[in-house]
């Protein structure tokens, strides 16, 4: 086993494919595939599952990647100490549903980071892809929510993929609407009040299940529904069409301006927002700092942080 092989495995996971990893490493794809296969034979494990759709980490591969990253990090520290090498770039990846507070915490993290170079990734993406990202360690952390409706299904899926959900806070559902919406002056609204307005939801691609919906009460029949793929488009449609979406109610005027407001939705449902991580991976100090920033922001927004998460175990 060589350090180069460990770096190969890490790069493949970062890229999500052997072909792209080979391109970035400036080697041929067959050479990279051979190096991985030789390592698997030597260790007696299968690091990657190979299918027609590409590759994914096996359970053994997930554990191996955690060790590989630690070895490479320690090697880089030794090189910095004894060879005077320039510190390696700080790396961190987060996948999240479309939450402004997740972006705000990311901004706070970067503003307080005292390093010359970094390479971070923040993916606002679909629920299933968040789970896949954390499962395959393309992201250290994923941010999703549980409700009474989706919890059993998502919990089962997380367990099958060796992922752990750590609750951050509970929220009463709200709707985001334009500040000029006919219902903007209401202190609260019902689904009946909203029946004639377009409902905006984030599309979930081929995994377009009610259980993966980012919006609570996703099974309620609606006369008008528009699916979008990004937050900017959703907010533009909220303003232009007097639409609405259902969310936690945590809204950042710094990022979203004052054209969008949050109004409580009358319902018995609750949203439990939290972060997921791979149970076989050890979180980096950067990832732990990001979680701390999330908790601080949530407290500033007036929510109570749930204390029983597993961050202390990492």
ZICORGI-V577991 format. One record per backbone hydrogen bond with DSSP energy under -1.0 kcal/mol. CO is the residue of the C=O (numbers start at 1). NH is the residue of the N-H. E is the energy in kcal/mol with one decimal. If there is no record, write none. Layout:
BEGIN
co={CO	CO}
nh={NH	NH}
e={E	E}
END
This chain:
BEGIN
co={2	3	4	5	6	7	8	9	10	11	12	17	18	19	20	21	22	28	29	30	31	32	33	34	35	36	37	38	39	40	40	47	49	51	54	56	58	59	60	61	62	63	64	65	66	67	68	69	70	71	72	73	74	75	76	77	78	79	79	90	92	93	93	94	95	96	97	99	100	101	102	103	104	105	106	107	108	113	117	119	121	123	126	127	128	129	130	131	132	133	133	141	142	143	144	146	147	150	151	152	153	154	155	156	157	158	159	162	164	166	168	169	171	173	174	175	176	177	178	181	183	189	190	192	194	198	199	201	204	207	209	217	224	226	228	230	231	232	233	234	235	236	237	244	245	247	252	253	259	261	263	264	271	272	273	273	274	275	276	277	278	284	285	286	287	288	289	290	291	292	293	294	295	296	297	298	299	310	311}
nh={6	7	8	9	10	11	12	13	14	15	16	21	22	23	24	25	27	32	33	34	35	36	37	38	39	40	41	42	43	44	45	58	56	54	51	49	62	63	64	65	66	67	68	69	70	71	72	73	74	75	76	77	78	79	80	81	82	83	85	119	121	140	141	123	143	125	99	103	104	105	106	107	108	109	110	111	112	115	90	92	94	96	130	131	132	133	134	135	136	138	139	95	276	97	274	272	151	154	155	156	157	158	159	160	161	163	162	279	277	275	306	273	271	265	247	263	245	261	181	184	186	266	194	195	197	244	226	228	207	209	212	220	199	201	203	234	235	236	237	238	239	240	241	200	176	174	256	257	179	177	175	189	171	146	168	169	144	166	142	164	281	288	289	290	291	292	293	294	295	296	297	298	299	300	301	303	302	313	314}
e={-1.6	-2.4	-2.0	-2.1	-2.1	-2.4	-2.3	-2.0	-2.2	-2.3	-2.3	-1.8	-2.7	-1.9	-2.2	-2.0	-2.2	-2.0	-2.6	-2.3	-2.0	-2.1	-2.4	-2.6	-1.6	-2.4	-2.4	-2.2	-2.4	-1.8	-1.4	-2.4	-1.7	-1.3	-3.1	-3.7	-2.2	-1.7	-2.6	-2.6	-1.5	-1.6	-2.8	-2.6	-1.6	-2.4	-2.5	-2.5	-2.4	-2.4	-2.4	-2.0	-2.1	-2.3	-2.3	-2.0	-2.9	-2.0	-1.5	-3.3	-2.4	-2.0	-1.1	-3.0	-1.8	-2.1	-1.9	-1.2	-2.7	-2.3	-1.4	-2.4	-2.6	-2.3	-2.1	-2.3	-1.3	-1.1	-1.7	-1.1	-2.7	-3.2	-2.0	-1.9	-2.2	-2.7	-2.2	-2.5	-2.4	-2.4	-1.5	-2.5	-3.2	-2.0	-2.7	-2.9	-2.1	-2.8	-3.0	-1.9	-2.1	-2.8	-2.4	-2.3	-1.3	-2.8	-1.5	-2.6	-1.6	-2.3	-3.1	-2.2	-2.6	-2.3	-2.6	-2.6	-1.2	-2.9	-1.8	-2.3	-1.7	-3.0	-1.2	-1.0	-2.1	-2.1	-2.9	-2.6	-1.4	-2.2	-1.3	-1.2	-2.5	-2.4	-3.0	-1.8	-2.5	-2.1	-2.2	-2.1	-1.8	-2.9	-2.4	-3.0	-2.1	-2.5	-2.8	-1.7	-2.6	-2.0	-2.8	-2.2	-2.6	-2.6	-3.4	-1.7	-1.8	-2.9	-1.8	-2.6	-1.7	-2.2	-2.1	-2.2	-2.0	-1.9	-2.1	-2.3	-2.3	-2.2	-2.4	-2.6	-2.0	-2.1	-1.9	-2.2	-1.5	-2.0	-1.5}
END
